[in-house]
Amino acid sequence: MALTLIEQPLDTEKPLVLEPPPEVVTTPSDPWPRPYYLENGLRRVLPYHYTYNTYCKERWRGRELLDIFATEFRDRPQEYYKDAIERGMVVVNGKAVPSPKSIVKNGDIISHTLHRHEPPVTAQRIGIVHEDDDMIVIDKPAGVPVHPAGRYNYNSIVEIMRGERGHGWNPLPCNRLDRLTSGVMFIGKHAKAAEALSEQIKGRTVKKEYVARVIGEFPEGDIVCEQPIMQISPKLGLNRARASGKEARTIFKRLAYYPSRQKKDPNYTPPKDTRSENEKVRDSKMAWKSKEGYSIVRCLPLTGRTHQLRVHLQYLGHPISNDPIYCNRRVFGPSLAAGDAVSDDDENVISQLSKMGKSEAAEAMAYHEEMMEEYNKKKAEKMTGELCDVCATPLYSDPGPHELGIYLHAKRYACAEGRWEYETGLPEWALPPVGMEGPTEATRETDPLVLAEKVEKMNVDQDQQP
């Protein structure tokens, strides 16, 4: 038998050698139990070391490391970030960089280890409205963020509930409420239940009702606001009523109006007007000065724009009375943007808002006389001028009670098909003040859902017309 020799081809190509993935710095500690303590009505977190890891974003490519930190992150001054980079507290791909001017490129992982100071939140417990094998329906306290974000980590709904139920327990929020808003939230106990309810909420088959406390005497009857809303600053979370914005519709119904105590007193005599003519002209431009007392308003959003209720109430001239953004004349001027959907002052509004919480107090206006003296004594959270002994981080003062939340409460969530409904009572700030009479619960007569059902039926009937 003849044998044929087959020569192996020469291996002229070098094997492909892949670079190892970038190093990721591991957080030095994950304290358990969580370092909570309660003091003066606040839930506090002892400072702890923590490492943030983030991939280079597209807009960061080719930029200096210090420039990225100075422009993208607001909670610390540029001098802090420069020092952190030079001391190796900020590293790229697990290694210290030679200079704060080092260029960041695609694929880099930036790690920042810092001594973390979380803002305190209310010590109010998370209320349980309903619980079964799949879901927990909670009454979220105002001022507590749902997820860890920004300066908040352990002081979040997710982490507080984990701290109460065990390190391995994984709460799965199904709906979103702003940090300053209180009320009904759904927490899934497992992924299947959370996904099912989340899809139902996204599909707009869940009806939501909120209650708000606004300045002045809100009109009676069914008030429908259909002003479109536009996001002005994603970084600051600022939205405004704009004709060119996205479709937005809300139905409002007044539950109660409480006049100022002086106006209610039959023996009250208004003081003599001692203002100069210039002061009278100035005050005539401030519509909010003539709005006495406050109203409790039921709100039914038919669309789901960010800050929709807050923006629509501002547009109607009755902003939420302790809203630090949309009821702040330092930001929006004396008119508080009532009826304004066309002004071109967005840059000035953004500039004023960006100062809040740094050099200035983030004050909302107080409109009823009995609160003025007490309110003006309170200081908002702002930098104190003091530094942390461990990391030299500028320290903030405690938030005032008026900053721990706003008068906006998610009162009711209901399945449009009638399969379930969960509701809380009225929050304390919506109850009649001492010495006055008023509703202590919502009634069908003031239910905006009744009008919403009529509107939906009209829309269906119109669609079915030939």
Disulfide bonds with the S-S distance in Angstrom:
none
